């Protein structure tokens, strides 16, 4: 049985840290860019590109560090370094200064995400506990979407945009205090000499790509985020230019999105066993695309609110399901690097559309490009169903509900999946 106190400390740290992070990103950075500096689609794309590239670099480094030193130590160090970066975001007076600091935010924020994604296997003792711990941790992260953007909107409305960044720094410090008391299960070590960090990174990537039970969820996640990537550059402009609202509306609508995330994380634990599978992930990923269409498909703020709630619910299920499928196939000594590979693919998926989003928005309009992103998500996910069926016939390292539900006659497609 996992230790409830340690799980609750990690859950609380995850929630508190991400409350500050979501407020800082959705209202602080987006708000300052779109409403203070009146950013164009191209400027927002550059800002998000800087954030994504630096996040990929931070993720690559942190995956190796987690496997060397454990998730707790990496999270503590990353949160501590993150504090001055968050405070520095109060200083920019131009768009390019904000872009540079967003890059630093990605570099030092990515290790926080990678470390948080690596706790569950060392708090849980088996596959079913792994699902429960992940649901708690991801549920906490999802709940932050309710509180964070709402607090950011209130701070922007009644104090200032810059107050949001001070709040973000404070939440990181609180997370450090909470995680410092956590005790993790010792990983099962594989006998080998420690090599260079680059060699360890290659080992993690090689293992990830060589095993289809890891390759499929990571790549379907990448495809999903490719469809989502345009939102990073265009979503604040959707509120400013299409819906014609103020900056606070971004926070309040993302609060509804957060409520959906929490409901989705809770709903994951109620899914039937057959849904905790690669096929289940394919259908949920298609649902993410449909939710995006509902969110941005009209100019009605009421429909946008409903769409944000529904979209958040589906993404809440998808996040936990993706994490469980990946961790069920991750050996202890590679958990951090595989989590890093997953985060790296996610950030790359968000990055690539930024090169096209500004020109496409100029040609077709902000709303049309966002709708197209939703269609891409849904179509790619449904086209992956044949591979998903094959993946579900391969046993996993940790026997969760998906593995336990394999039919007795099911066999791996090959001895080296």
Secondary structure, 3 states (H helix, E strand, C coil): CCCHHHHHHHHHHHHHHHHHHHHHHHHHHHHHHHHHCCCCHHHHHHHHHHHHHHHHHHHHHHHHHHHHHCHHHHHHHHHHHHHHHHHHCCCCCCHHHHHHHHHHHHHHHHHHHHHHCCCHHHCCCCHHHHHHHHHHHHHHHHHHHHHHHHHHHHHHHHCCHHHHHHHHHHHHHHHHHHHCCCCCCCCCCCCCCCCCHHHHHHHHHHHHHHCHHHHHHHHHHHHHHHHHCHHHHHHHHHHHHHCCCCHHHHHHHHHHHHHHHHHHHHHHCCCCHHHCCHHHHHHHHHHHHHHHHHHHCCCCHHHHHHHHHHHHHHHHHHHHHHHHHHHCCCCHHHHHHHHHHHHHHHHHHHHHCHHHHHHHHHHHCHHHHHHHHHHHHHHHHHHCHHHHHHHCCCCCCCCCHHHHCCCCCCCCCCCCC
